[in-house]
Amino acid sequence: MGKNRLEAFSDGVIALIITILVLELKVPHTADFHALLPSWPVFMGYVLSFIYAGIYWNKLQYRCYPSTCEGRNADGT
């Protein structure tokens, strides 16, 4: 299996994870700010999970293509 297939598969998995996270967010019944307050912990959990998935994706991209980063050698040092 080549790096392109691995990269495409990992991108798809991370996109699926982010999509499933979004499905858990509920739309409030009214459009005012006070309607958002009960869902604040869920929203913060989504934000933290999204950041974690983004960091994981960024590290995976760096491992797939270490020589494309400026100032790095081909071995990642």
C-alpha positions in Angstrom: 0.0 0.0 0.0 1.4 3.4 -1.0 1.6 6.6 1.0 -1.1 8.2 -1.1 -3.6 5.5 -0.2 -2.7 5.6 3.4 -3.1 9.4 3.4 -6.4 9.3 1.6 -7.7 6.6 4.1 -6.6 8.6 7.1 -8.1 11.8 5.7 -11.4 10.0 5.2 -11.4 8.5 8.7 -10.7 11.9 10.3 -13.5 13.5 8.2 -15.9 10.8 9.3 -14.9 11.4 13.0 -15.5 15.1 12.6 -18.9 14.5 10.9 -20.1 12.2 13.7 -19.0 14.8 16.2 -21.2 17.5 14.5 -24.2 15.2 14.5 -24.2 15.3 18.3 -24.7 19.1 18.3 -28.4 20.1 18.8 -30.0 23.2 17.3 -31.6 25.4 20.0 -35.3 26.2 19.7 -34.9 30.0 19.9 -32.3 32.3 18.3 -31.2 34.2 21.5 -28.0 33.7 23.4 -29.7 32.3 26.5 -30.9 29.3 24.5 -27.2 28.4 23.8 -26.2 28.3 27.4 -27.4 24.7 28.2 -25.5 23.3 25.3 -22.2 25.1 26.2 -20.5 22.0 27.7 -21.3 19.9 24.6 -20.0 22.7 22.3 -16.8 23.0 24.3 -16.4 19.2 24.1 -16.8 19.4 20.3 -14.2 22.2 20.1 -11.7 20.2 22.1 -12.3 17.1 20.1 -12.0 19.0 16.9 -8.7 20.4 18.0 -7.4 17.0 19.0 -8.4 15.5 15.7 -6.8 18.4 13.9 -3.5 17.9 15.8 -3.6 14.2 15.0 -4.2 14.9 11.3 -1.4 17.4 11.2 1.0 15.0 12.8 0.0 12.3 10.4 0.5 14.6 7.4 4.0 15.5 8.8 4.9 11.7 9.0 3.7 11.1 5.5 5.7 13.9 4.0 8.6 14.9 6.3 10.8 16.2 3.5 8.3 18.9 2.4 8.6 20.9 5.6 11.0 23.7 5.4 14.1 23.4 7.5 13.8 19.7 7.9 15.9 16.8 6.5 14.3 13.8 4.8 14.6 11.8 8.1 12.6 14.4 10.0 15.4 15.9 12.1 
